[in-house]
Amino acid sequence: MFTYHPEGHQILLFFMAYQIKNLFDTIIWNDGPEYIFHHIAAGSAAFFGMYPGYAHFYAIFFMGISEISTAVLVLLANFDEKLGIDGFSDAFPRVKIVLGVFFVILFILCRVIMWPIATYFFLKDAQTVLKLPTPKVKARKFYIISTMTSLTGLSILQAVWLFQIYAISKVEIAKLIETNA
């Protein structure tokens, strides 16, 4: 939990900057309170990982690997009929479908399958560390508990977003069937 990984620290830095930018976007575009919570909780966890510094190993997954699905989602957002590029969805319908399928596959792989496993091990390791009566643990107790709480809330959001993805996928598949009928 306390091993410094330069790669993990760098991921935390980039991730925190991304969360700050997304928090402003969320407020400007009125995305909703769940996204505000997400950006604050995730950004705080990234900050706590950098200072006082811990869980860099887990940062590589939670703030790096799991974000692969987000990268595809950012591309897919360009096809949104309300907030995306006007006419993009009609001009490139197959690209939208391919990106949508990749996003769903990556979300399920990273956020539904791998996320709970990584969460289990992080929480288990954090609880073990909190039992140690060392000055390093005492100095980081608030940050560890805060990160455990944030991760639990973010894990619940993964389930909420899975249901949203399911609902949107149903609508998109129905449109696709209707268009090709």
N, CA, C and O of each residue as an XYZ file, in Angstrom:
724
protein
N       0.819     -1.211      0.000
C       0.000      0.000      0.000
C       0.856      1.265      0.000
O       0.422      2.309     -0.487
N       2.072      1.173      0.546
C       2.897      2.374      0.650
C       4.077      2.387     -0.311
O       4.939      3.263     -0.223
N       4.125      1.434     -1.222
C       5.211      1.398     -2.200
C       4.974      2.477     -3.246
O       3.894      2.580     -3.827
N       5.999      3.271     -3.469
C       5.918      4.341     -4.474
C       6.141      3.735     -5.857
O       7.144      3.064     -6.104
N       5.190      3.984     -6.748
C       5.316      3.586     -8.147
C       5.241      4.868     -8.974
O       4.188      5.504     -9.018
N       6.335      5.260     -9.631
C       6.312      6.511    -10.407
C       5.188      6.536    -11.440
O       4.572      7.577    -11.671
N       4.926      5.388    -12.058
C       3.853      5.325    -13.049
C       2.496      5.599    -12.408
O       1.655      6.308    -12.960
N       2.310      5.015    -11.224
C       1.062      5.237    -10.497
C       0.887      6.700    -10.123
O      -0.206      7.253    -10.248
N       1.962      7.324     -9.666
C       1.897      8.740     -9.303
C       1.555      9.597    -10.529
O       0.757     10.530    -10.440
N       2.157      9.274    -11.652
C       1.887     10.036    -12.877
C       0.434      9.852    -13.321
O      -0.216     10.814    -13.730
N      -0.069      8.633    -13.241
C      -1.474      8.382    -13.578
C      -2.390      9.182    -12.650
O      -3.373      9.772    -13.097
N      -2.061      9.197    -11.362
C      -2.858      9.962    -10.400
C      -2.897     11.445    -10.765
O      -3.945     12.085    -10.680
N      -1.763     11.978    -11.164
C      -1.686     13.394    -11.527
C      -2.563     13.699    -12.746
O      -3.359     14.639    -12.724
N      -2.416     12.914    -13.792
C      -3.219     13.128    -15.001
C      -4.708     12.922    -14.714
O      -5.559     13.673    -15.191
N      -5.001     11.888    -13.927
C      -6.388     11.583    -13.615
C      -7.040     12.706    -12.819
O      -8.176     13.092    -13.096
N      -6.314     13.233    -11.822
C      -6.859     14.326    -11.028
C      -7.132     15.552    -11.901
O      -8.172     16.196    -11.762
N      -6.202     15.872    -12.797
C      -6.403     17.008    -13.706
C      -7.639     16.774    -14.582
O      -8.421     17.696    -14.815
N      -7.807     15.558    -15.056
C      -8.964     15.210    -15.888
C     -10.263     15.346    -15.095
O     -11.272     15.807    -15.629
N     -10.239     14.946    -13.822
C     -11.442     15.062    -12.993
C     -11.798     16.520    -12.723
O     -12.978     16.869    -12.692
N     -10.808     17.367    -12.529
C     -11.071     18.799    -12.324
C     -11.715     19.386    -13.577
O     -12.708     20.109    -13.489
N     -11.153     19.077    -14.734
C     -11.711     19.561    -16.007
C     -13.138     19.043    -16.191
O     -14.033     19.798    -16.570
N     -13.347     17.746    -15.921
C     -14.684     17.171    -16.087
C     -15.683     17.722    -15.078
O     -16.871     17.828    -15.383
N     -15.222     18.071    -13.890
C     -16.121     18.670    -12.898
C     -16.661     19.993    -13.422
O     -17.858     20.262    -13.318
N     -15.785     20.815    -13.982
C     -16.245     22.079    -14.568
C     -17.220     21.829    -15.715
O     -18.250     22.497    -15.811
N     -16.901     20.869    -16.585
C     -17.792     20.531    -17.699
C     -19.150     20.053    -17.182
O     -20.192     20.428    -17.720
N     -19.130     19.234    -16.148
C     -20.367     18.701    -15.575
C     -21.250     19.813    -15.041
O     -22.468     19.786    -15.216
N     -20.643     20.782    -14.398
C     -21.409     21.904    -13.855
C     -21.947     22.771    -14.999
O     -23.118     23.150    -14.995
N     -21.091     23.082    -15.975
C     -21.504     23.928    -17.101
C     -22.623     23.272    -17.904
O     -23.586     23.941    -18.278
N     -22.508     21.966    -18.176
C     -23.485     21.268    -19.011
C     -24.610     20.642    -18.204
O     -25.471     19.966    -18.767
N     -24.616     20.860    -16.882
C     -25.686     20.388    -16.011
C     -25.918     18.878    -16.166
O     -27.041     18.435    -16.406
N     -24.842     18.100    -16.026
C     -24.928     16.651    -16.208
C     -25.636     15.935    -15.068
O     -26.153     14.835    -15.263
N     -25.669     16.525    -13.904
C     -26.386     15.903    -12.796
C     -25.502     15.675    -11.583
O     -24.276     15.654    -11.690
N     -26.137     15.503    -10.423
C     -25.397     15.378     -9.164
C     -24.529     14.128     -9.084
O     -23.486     14.149     -8.429
N     -24.939     13.035     -9.739
C     -24.127     11.817     -9.670
C     -22.766     12.006    -10.337
O     -21.774     11.408     -9.919
N     -22.725     12.841    -11.374
C     -21.452     13.111    -12.048
C     -20.587     14.067    -11.226
O     -19.363     13.948    -11.197
N     -21.245     15.014    -10.561
C     -20.493     15.909     -9.667
C     -19.858     15.087     -8.547
O     -18.680     15.259     -8.233
N     -20.650     14.187     -7.945
C     -20.113     13.299     -6.904
C     -18.943     12.490     -7.457
O     -17.892     12.388     -6.823
N     -19.138     11.916     -8.649
C     -18.096     11.082     -9.257
C     -16.784     11.852     -9.402
O     -15.725     11.356     -9.016
N     -16.852     13.062     -9.958
C     -15.636     13.817    -10.214
C     -14.953     14.265     -8.917
O     -13.726     14.275     -8.831
N     -15.749     14.632     -7.918
C     -15.170     15.036     -6.628
C     -14.564     13.825     -5.914
O     -13.443     13.898     -5.412
N     -15.300     12.717     -5.867
C     -14.799     11.522     -5.179
C     -13.559     10.960     -5.868
O     -12.572     10.635     -5.209
N     -13.611     10.848     -7.189
C     -12.473     10.291     -7.933
C     -11.270     11.231     -7.873
O     -10.139     10.780     -7.692
N     -11.505     12.520     -8.021
C     -10.414     13.492     -7.947
C      -9.778     13.527     -6.568
O      -8.558     13.636     -6.443
N     -10.607     13.436     -5.529
C     -10.083     13.409     -4.154
C      -9.243     12.164     -3.917
O      -8.174     12.236     -3.312
N      -9.730     11.021     -4.394
C      -8.966      9.781     -4.233
C      -7.618      9.893     -4.937
O      -6.602      9.428     -4.420
N      -7.611     10.510     -6.114
C      -6.347     10.697     -6.837
C      -5.410     11.610     -6.055
O      -4.214     11.338     -5.951
N      -5.951     12.687     -5.509
C      -5.122     13.608     -4.722
C      -4.541     12.896     -3.499
O      -3.355     13.029     -3.197
N      -5.395     12.136     -2.796
C      -4.941     11.433     -1.595
C      -3.892     10.376     -1.937
O      -3.014     10.090     -1.124
N      -3.978      9.799     -3.122
C      -2.962      8.844     -3.546
C      -1.611      9.512     -3.772
O      -0.560      8.909     -3.557
N      -1.660     10.788     -4.216
C      -0.405     11.527     -4.430
C       0.125     12.108     -3.128
O       1.324     12.066     -2.853
N      -0.798     12.655     -2.326
C      -0.401     13.241     -1.053
C      -1.395     12.818      0.019
O      -2.563     13.194     -0.081
N      -1.026     12.105      0.977
C       0.330     11.837      1.431
C       1.024     10.707      0.676
O       2.210     10.466      0.903
N       0.336     10.023     -0.193
C       0.968      9.007     -1.021
C       0.729      7.591     -0.535
O       1.286      7.174      0.481
N      -0.092      6.857     -1.253
C      -0.299      5.436     -0.998
C      -1.150      4.864     -2.125
O      -1.747      5.605     -2.906
N      -1.196      3.559     -2.197
C      -2.036      2.797     -3.127
C      -1.734      3.070     -4.602
O      -2.628      3.010     -5.446
N      -0.476      3.369     -4.904
C      -0.111      3.606     -6.306
C      -0.366      2.375     -7.171
O      -0.732      2.499     -8.340
N      -0.175      1.200     -6.604
C      -0.436     -0.038     -7.329
C      -1.894     -0.072     -7.794
O      -2.172     -0.417     -8.942
N      -2.814      0.281     -6.912
C      -4.233      0.273     -7.260
C      -4.606      1.420     -8.196
O      -5.533      1.298     -8.997
N      -3.891      2.521     -8.094
C      -4.153      3.667     -8.981
C      -3.962      3.282    -10.439
O      -4.667      3.775    -11.320
N      -3.006      2.401    -10.685
C      -2.747      1.979    -12.062
C      -3.991      1.327    -12.659
O      -4.276      1.510    -13.842
N      -4.725      0.578    -11.864
C      -5.977      0.007    -12.378
C      -7.118      1.024    -12.358
O      -7.703      1.327    -13.398
N      -7.435      1.555    -11.160
C      -8.636      2.369    -11.015
C      -8.608      3.653    -11.832
O      -9.645      4.096    -12.327
N      -7.452      4.244    -11.974
C      -7.367      5.538    -12.646
C      -6.618      5.447    -13.966
O      -6.364      6.457    -14.622
N      -6.272      4.236    -14.342
C      -5.582      4.018    -15.608
C      -6.320      3.005    -16.465
O      -7.039      3.373    -17.394
N      -6.144      1.735    -16.154
C      -6.709      0.659    -16.973
C      -8.229      0.754    -17.082
O      -8.773      0.598    -18.175
N      -8.918      1.005    -15.982
C     -10.390      1.044    -16.030
C     -10.913      2.190    -16.884
O     -12.067      2.172    -17.314
N     -10.071      3.182    -17.129
C     -10.491      4.345    -17.917
C     -10.432      4.094    -19.429
O     -10.764      4.983    -20.213
N     -10.017      2.909    -19.839
C     -10.011      2.581    -21.267
C     -11.416      2.735    -21.838
O     -11.590      3.237    -22.948
N     -12.420      2.300    -21.072
C     -13.798      2.440    -21.559
C     -14.191      3.908    -21.682
O     -14.972      4.265    -22.564
N     -13.664      4.758    -20.815
C     -13.952      6.190    -20.883
C     -13.383      6.803    -22.150
O     -14.006      7.683    -22.745
N     -12.210      6.351    -22.571
C     -11.607      6.873    -23.801
C     -12.518      6.610    -24.992
O     -12.681      7.477    -25.850
N     -13.107      5.429    -25.052
C     -14.038      5.107    -26.142
C     -15.324      5.919    -25.990
O     -15.894      6.369    -26.983
N     -15.778      6.106    -24.760
C     -16.982      6.906    -24.516
C     -16.811      8.346    -24.983
O     -17.746      8.946    -25.513
N     -15.617      8.900    -24.789
C     -15.337     10.269    -25.243
C     -15.500     10.359    -26.768
O     -16.055     11.330    -27.284
N     -15.015      9.348    -27.472
C     -15.199      9.322    -28.935
C     -16.672      9.158    -29.290
O     -17.178      9.828    -30.190
N     -17.354      8.273    -28.584
C     -18.772      8.016    -28.842
C     -19.634      9.245    -28.580
O     -20.663      9.427    -29.230
N     -19.230     10.086    -27.643
C     -19.998     11.290    -27.309
C     -20.136     12.228    -28.511
O     -21.085     13.008    -28.578
N     -19.219     12.160    -29.440
C     -19.316     12.990    -30.645
C     -20.543     12.657    -31.486
O     -20.977     13.474    -32.298
N     -21.102     11.470    -31.299
C     -22.258     11.020    -32.071
C     -23.585     11.300    -31.362
O     -24.647     10.992    -31.901
N     -23.536     11.873    -30.174
C     -24.747     12.202    -29.433
C     -25.577     13.194    -30.233
O     -25.056     14.199    -30.717
N     -26.865     12.915    -30.373
C     -27.735     13.743    -31.209
C     -27.971     15.131    -30.638
O     -28.222     16.070    -31.394
N     -27.896     15.283    -29.323
C     -28.132     16.588    -28.704
C     -26.837     17.361    -28.451
O     -26.760     18.556    -28.737
N     -25.824     16.684    -27.918
C     -24.604     17.372    -27.500
C     -23.393     17.072    -28.381
O     -22.333     17.671    -28.204
N     -23.547     16.153    -29.322
C     -22.428     15.784    -30.182
C     -22.319     16.707    -31.389
O     -22.875     17.805    -31.408
N     -21.597     16.239    -32.383
C     -21.408     16.997    -33.623
C     -22.643     16.798    -34.495
O     -23.028     15.669    -34.800
N     -23.248     17.894    -34.885
C     -24.485     17.858    -35.662
C     -24.298     17.052    -36.955
O     -23.413     17.353    -37.755
N     -25.127     16.040    -37.149
C     -25.104     15.235    -38.362
C     -24.085     14.111    -38.371
O     -24.052     13.316    -39.310
N     -23.258     14.032    -37.348
C     -22.199     13.017    -37.290
C     -22.780     11.610    -37.259
O     -22.284     10.706    -37.930
N     -23.833     11.436    -36.475
C     -24.459     10.129    -36.331
C     -25.031      9.640    -37.656
O     -24.950      8.454    -37.974
N     -25.610     10.560    -38.429
C     -26.178     10.192    -39.732
C     -25.084      9.949    -40.771
O     -25.227      9.083    -41.635
N     -24.003     10.706    -40.689
C     -22.916     10.588    -41.666
C     -22.089      9.318    -41.451
O     -21.591      8.730    -42.411
N     -21.944      8.900    -40.194
C     -21.099      7.750    -39.887
C     -21.825      6.764    -38.960
O     -21.365      6.525    -37.844
N     -22.947      6.193    -39.403
C     -23.718      5.319    -38.509
C     -22.963      4.055    -38.093
O     -23.115      3.584    -36.966
N     -22.158      3.512    -38.989
C     -21.414      2.281    -38.644
C     -20.322      2.560    -37.605
O     -20.077      1.742    -36.719
N     -19.679      3.708    -37.722
C     -18.652      4.068    -36.743
C     -19.292      4.205    -35.364
O     -18.725      3.761    -34.366
N     -20.468      4.816    -35.314
C     -21.188      4.964    -34.048
C     -21.500      3.588    -33.457
O     -21.339      3.375    -32.255
N     -21.946      2.657    -34.302
C     -22.275      1.306    -33.829
C     -21.027      0.603    -33.304
O     -21.055      0.010    -32.225
N     -19.942      0.667    -34.057
C     -18.696      0.010    -33.641
C     -18.194      0.596    -32.324
O     -17.818     -0.148    -31.417
N     -18.185      1.924    -32.213
C     -17.751      2.557    -30.957
C     -18.671      2.175    -29.804
O     -18.210      1.921    -28.691
N     -19.966      2.137    -30.073
C     -20.926      1.755    -29.032
C     -20.692      0.340    -28.536
O     -20.722      0.085    -27.332
N     -20.460     -0.577    -29.458
C     -20.207     -1.971    -29.084
C     -18.891     -2.081    -28.302
O     -18.833     -2.756    -27.274
N     -17.831     -1.415    -28.792
C     -16.554     -1.423    -28.061
C     -16.716     -0.855    -26.667
O     -16.175     -1.400    -25.705
N     -17.461      0.247    -26.549
C     -17.655      0.854    -25.240
C     -18.343     -0.118    -24.290
O     -17.902     -0.294    -23.154
N     -19.419     -0.750    -24.748
C     -20.155     -1.678    -23.882
C     -19.264     -2.842    -23.464
O     -19.257     -3.227    -22.295
N     -18.519     -3.400    -24.398
C     -17.624     -4.522    -24.079
C     -16.567     -4.089    -23.064
O     -16.333     -4.779    -22.071
N     -15.933     -2.946    -23.316
C     -14.894     -2.474    -22.402
C     -15.458     -2.097    -21.034
O     -14.819     -2.343    -20.010
N     -16.654     -1.499    -21.011
C     -17.267     -1.143    -19.731
C     -17.536     -2.407    -18.926
O     -17.221     -2.475    -17.738
N     -18.117     -3.402    -19.575
C     -18.414     -4.652    -18.867
C     -17.123     -5.305    -18.374
O     -17.050     -5.753    -17.230
N     -16.113     -5.358    -19.230
C     -14.852     -5.970    -18.840
C     -14.177     -5.205    -17.696
O     -13.801     -5.794    -16.683
N     -14.029     -3.891    -17.869
C     -13.275     -3.079    -16.886
C     -14.071     -2.720    -15.644
O     -13.536     -2.741    -14.535
N     -15.351     -2.388    -15.821
C     -16.124     -1.829    -14.712
C     -17.063     -2.827    -14.034
O     -17.448     -2.634    -12.881
N     -17.429     -3.885    -14.743
C     -18.354     -4.853    -14.154
C     -17.616     -6.103    -13.678
O     -17.962     -6.670    -12.642
N     -16.602     -6.532    -14.431
C     -15.873     -7.748    -14.056
C     -14.637     -7.423    -13.212
O     -14.496     -7.926    -12.098
N     -13.739     -6.579    -13.747
C     -12.466     -6.322    -13.068
C     -12.598     -5.388    -11.862
O     -11.918     -5.581    -10.854
N     -13.466     -4.381    -11.959
C     -13.613     -3.378    -10.896
C     -13.959     -4.008     -9.540
O     -13.285     -3.713     -8.553
N     -14.983     -4.861     -9.458
C     -15.306     -5.435     -8.137
C     -14.160     -6.267     -7.546
O     -13.971     -6.286     -6.330
N     -13.405     -6.947     -8.396
C     -12.283     -7.741     -7.908
C     -11.206     -6.816     -7.329
O     -10.708     -7.047     -6.227
N     -10.856     -5.771     -8.081
C      -9.855     -4.815     -7.595
C     -10.343     -4.103     -6.339
O      -9.560     -3.851     -5.423
N     -11.625     -3.782     -6.292
C     -12.200     -3.130     -5.109
C     -12.086     -4.035     -3.886
O     -11.706     -3.588     -2.804
N     -12.414     -5.288     -4.066
C     -12.317     -6.248     -2.961
C     -10.901     -6.262     -2.388
O     -10.719     -6.162     -1.175
N      -9.907     -6.385     -3.254
C      -8.526     -6.460     -2.777
C      -8.048     -5.137     -2.189
O      -7.304     -5.131     -1.209
N      -8.468     -4.007     -2.781
C      -8.090     -2.716     -2.190
C      -8.668     -2.578     -0.789
O      -7.953     -2.236      0.153
N      -9.972     -2.846     -0.652
C     -10.611     -2.707      0.662
C      -9.993     -3.664      1.681
O      -9.795     -3.297      2.840
N      -9.693     -4.877      1.254
C      -9.055     -5.858      2.137
C      -7.676     -5.362      2.573
O      -7.342     -5.411      3.757
N      -6.882     -4.890      1.624
C      -5.551     -4.365      1.961
C      -5.642     -3.129      2.847
O      -4.869     -2.987      3.795
N      -6.578     -2.236      2.548
C      -6.731     -1.020      3.346
C      -7.131     -1.350      4.781
O      -6.617     -0.749      5.725
N      -8.048     -2.306      4.946
C      -8.445     -2.709      6.298
C      -7.280     -3.334      7.058
O      -7.125     -3.110      8.259
N      -6.470     -4.111      6.364
C      -5.288     -4.722      6.991
C      -4.306     -3.647      7.427
O      -3.782     -3.696      8.540
N      -4.055     -2.680      6.558
C      -3.118     -1.596      6.866
C      -3.619     -0.766      8.044
O      -2.832     -0.370      8.903
N      -4.915     -0.504      8.087
C      -5.462      0.319      9.176
C      -5.271     -0.318     10.557
O      -5.313      0.375     11.573
N      -5.066     -1.610     10.589
C      -4.848     -2.305     11.871
C      -3.417     -2.167     12.377
O      -3.126     -2.491     13.528
N      -2.530     -1.687     11.516
C      -1.120     -1.555     11.917
C      -0.925     -0.294     12.761
O      -1.373      0.786     12.374
N      -0.267     -0.424     13.899
C      -0.075      0.742     14.782
C       1.210      1.522     14.465
O       2.017      1.781     15.358
N       1.392      1.889     13.211
C       2.618      2.597     12.826
C       2.324      4.079     12.595
O       1.188      4.449     12.299
N       3.342      4.923     12.730
C       3.149      6.356     12.477
C       2.692      6.637     11.033
O       1.898      7.548     10.798
N       3.190      5.862     10.084
C       2.814      6.045      8.680
C       1.313      5.820      8.485
O       0.657      6.566      7.759
N       0.783      4.799      9.131
C      -0.654      4.506      9.028
C      -1.461      5.574      9.754
O      -2.472      6.051      9.239
N      -1.015      5.950     10.949
C      -1.736      6.973     11.711
C      -1.799      8.291     10.950
O      -2.815      8.985     10.991
N      -0.726      8.636     10.260
C      -0.686      9.887      9.488
C      -1.597      9.834      8.256
O      -2.010     10.873      7.741
N      -1.901      8.638      7.796
C      -2.700      8.486      6.576
C      -4.104      7.929      6.827
O      -4.851      7.700      5.876
N      -4.462      7.712      8.059
C      -5.742      7.067      8.390
C      -6.933      7.788      7.750
O      -7.789      7.140      7.147
N      -6.999      9.092      7.870
C      -8.103      9.860      7.279
C      -8.173      9.634      5.767
O      -9.254      9.444      5.209
N      -7.018      9.657      5.116
C      -6.972      9.526      3.668
C      -7.365      8.125      3.214
O      -8.049      7.957      2.205
N      -6.928      7.127      3.966
C      -7.269      5.749      3.629
C      -8.767      5.519      3.784
O      -9.400      4.935      2.904
N      -9.333      5.968      4.886
C     -10.775      5.800      5.111
C     -11.570      6.596      4.068
O     -12.582      6.112      3.563
N     -11.124      7.795      3.751
C     -11.805      8.605      2.732
C     -11.774      7.918      1.375
O     -12.770      7.925      0.651
N     -10.650      7.330      1.029
C     -10.544      6.637     -0.248
C     -11.407      5.380     -0.258
O     -12.027      5.065     -1.273
N     -11.451      4.672      0.840
C     -12.327      3.498      0.932
C     -13.787      3.902      0.726
O     -14.536      3.218      0.030
N     -14.177      5.009      1.335
C     -15.549      5.512      1.195
C     -15.825      5.945     -0.248
O     -16.870      5.623     -0.813
N     -14.883      6.674     -0.831
C     -15.044      7.114     -2.225
C     -15.161      5.928     -3.162
O     -16.014      5.912     -4.049
N     -14.305      4.935     -2.967
C     -14.329      3.762     -3.841
C     -15.638      3.004     -3.713
O     -16.152      2.484     -4.704
N     -16.177      2.934     -2.515
C     -17.471      2.272     -2.328
C     -18.565      3.028     -3.086
O     -19.376      2.412     -3.777
N     -18.591      4.354     -2.961
C     -19.575      5.152     -3.700
C     -19.384      5.047     -5.200
O     -20.358      4.938     -5.944
N     -18.143      5.080     -5.652
C     -17.869      4.956     -7.088
C     -18.245      3.573     -7.608
O     -18.646      3.430     -8.762
N     -18.117      2.565     -6.767
C     -18.515      1.215     -7.167
C     -20.029      1.130     -7.367
O     -20.501      0.469     -8.291
N     -20.773      1.792     -6.510
C     -22.233      1.836     -6.673
C     -22.587      2.545     -7.981
O     -23.504      2.132     -8.692
N     -21.850      3.619     -8.291
C     -22.096      4.325     -9.558
C     -21.851      3.437    -10.772
O     -22.528      3.583    -11.789
N     -20.898      2.524    -10.680
C     -20.654      1.617    -11.814
C     -21.919      0.816    -12.122
O     -22.271      0.615    -13.284
N     -22.600      0.360    -11.059
C     -23.848     -0.402    -11.238
C     -24.943      0.483    -11.820
O     -25.680      0.052    -12.705
N     -25.055      1.712    -11.333
C     -26.054      2.650    -11.857
C     -25.796      2.885    -13.343
O     -26.727      2.862    -14.148
N     -24.540      3.110    -13.702
C     -24.215      3.369    -15.102
C     -24.429      2.143    -15.974
O     -24.767      2.275    -17.151
N     -24.238      0.958    -15.420
C     -24.514     -0.261    -16.189
C     -25.986     -0.303    -16.590
O     -26.311     -0.650    -17.726
N     -26.873      0.048    -15.668
C     -28.302      0.066    -15.996
C     -28.615      1.163    -17.021
O     -29.458      0.964    -17.895
N     -27.950      2.308    -16.922
C     -28.137      3.362    -17.926
C     -27.658      2.899    -19.294
O     -28.317      3.152    -20.302
N     -26.534      2.232    -19.334
C     -25.996      1.721    -20.595
C     -26.965      0.708    -21.192
O     -27.197      0.703    -22.401
N     -27.521     -0.139    -20.357
C     -28.500     -1.128    -20.824
C     -29.710     -0.430    -21.441
O     -30.157     -0.803    -22.525
N     -30.235      0.574    -20.758
C     -31.418      1.294    -21.266
C     -31.111      2.002    -22.589
O     -31.911      1.947    -23.523
N     -29.963      2.662    -22.667
C     -29.578      3.361    -23.903
C     -29.336      2.363    -25.025
O     -29.710      2.609    -26.171
N     -28.714      1.239    -24.698
C     -28.451      0.210    -25.714
C     -29.748     -0.334    -26.289
O     -29.845     -0.560    -27.496
N     -30.748     -0.548    -25.439
C     -32.050     -1.020    -25.928
C     -32.639     -0.049    -26.940
O     -33.138     -0.462    -27.986
N     -32.581      1.240    -26.629
C     -33.118      2.270    -27.520
C     -32.338      2.295    -28.829
O     -32.934      2.342    -29.906
N     -31.023      2.262    -28.744
C     -30.178      2.327    -29.944
C     -30.362      1.093    -30.824
O     -30.394      1.208    -32.050
N     -30.482     -0.085    -30.211
C     -30.695     -1.312    -30.990
C     -32.061     -1.272    -31.661
O     -32.198     -1.697    -32.808
N     -33.079     -0.766    -30.956
C     -34.417     -0.640    -31.552
C     -34.390      0.309    -32.757
O     -35.025      0.039    -33.776
N     -33.647      1.427    -32.636
C     -33.518      2.367    -33.760
C     -32.826      1.687    -34.940
O     -33.224      1.865    -36.091
N     -31.801      0.916    -34.646
C     -31.039      0.227    -35.681
C     -31.916     -0.789    -36.410
O     -31.876     -0.885    -37.637
N     -32.696     -1.533    -35.660
C     -33.605     -2.523    -36.256
C     -34.665     -1.831    -37.097
O     -34.992     -2.288    -38.193
N     -35.200     -0.730    -36.586
C     -36.231      0.030    -37.296
C     -35.680      0.596    -38.620
O     -36.354      0.571    -39.650
N     -34.457      1.099    -38.564
C     -33.824      1.690    -39.750
C     -33.539      0.638    -40.814
O     -33.672      0.912    -42.007
N     -33.148     -0.563    -40.393
C     -32.807     -1.623    -41.330
C     -33.980     -2.504    -41.724
O     -33.823     -3.414    -42.538
N     -35.156     -2.247    -41.158
C     -36.329     -3.072    -41.477
C     -36.961     -2.701    -42.795
O     -37.955     -3.307    -43.196
